[in-house]
């Protein structure tokens, strides 16, 4: 009878596919739970690191499966390829984060004016976790200027109320949550319309007082009274400094950010400064700088034509 060669099955290749699915589903589940506020950021980081370690094991098992296929023709080429793809789907975003972690400065607080950043109206809370809490140092401004030299405030040739309306439009488009404000009431409502003087009663001014015979009675004629001079005081000015504080979560990972925007009116121009910080972790991976760039870019487009340096 003819001899039929029985190809062995690669256990490593089959295991790579199963473990690859587990690592991918673990990373996706943790990301979704954090996105909807059910998992804290430090716990998400721990789960993602675990998924990355499992993905590295999957790569090793997949390599063994390919080696067994090449050397002895063992079955499992498709399973090894599936494990390779699944491990890549886990390691690609983690690798991107590691590159940004190593290449960008370890900052969690970014401001367009590092020397004099806008002050928080309500200091954002921070929770203790296994991630080390960074200590803000005096050289952080130098570190930021060397890493993000393009982050700078904006000067607009317009009144503060116009710039404030543009800021509110961008914030509404981005769906940020307002936390607190200072100096907004007068800007929001302005000085209000001045009270219009009452119109004089023309009939009372023209028609004389008459007696029973229909003749003018001098004794009953109205006597004009002196009117006091109107006291003219200084006009109430709009505030020259407005501070706005917001919070928002990043659209993909759901990282919580705090934002404070300072509007400073100087003569006929308004200067806009911005500060963005993350509450958890010891590195923002450049997300705060990206948020500042995106917001100021949209503000420039909205106030096109009056932006300065």
JOSUL-V856453 format. One record per helix or strand of 3 or more residues. SS is the DSSP state (H for helix, E for strand). FROM is the first residue (numbers start at 1). TO is the last residue. If there is no record, write none. Layout:
ss->SS from->FROM to->TO
ss->SS from->FROM to->TO
This chain:
ss->H from->11 to->35
ss->H from->41 to->72
ss->H from->77 to->103
ss->E from->109 to->111
ss->H from->114 to->116
ss->H from->140 to->147
ss->E from->154 to->156
ss->H from->160 to->174
ss->E from->177 to->182
ss->H from->184 to->189
ss->H from->202 to->206
ss->H from->218 to->220
ss->E from->241 to->249
ss->E from->256 to->266
ss->E from->269 to->278
ss->H from->287 to->302
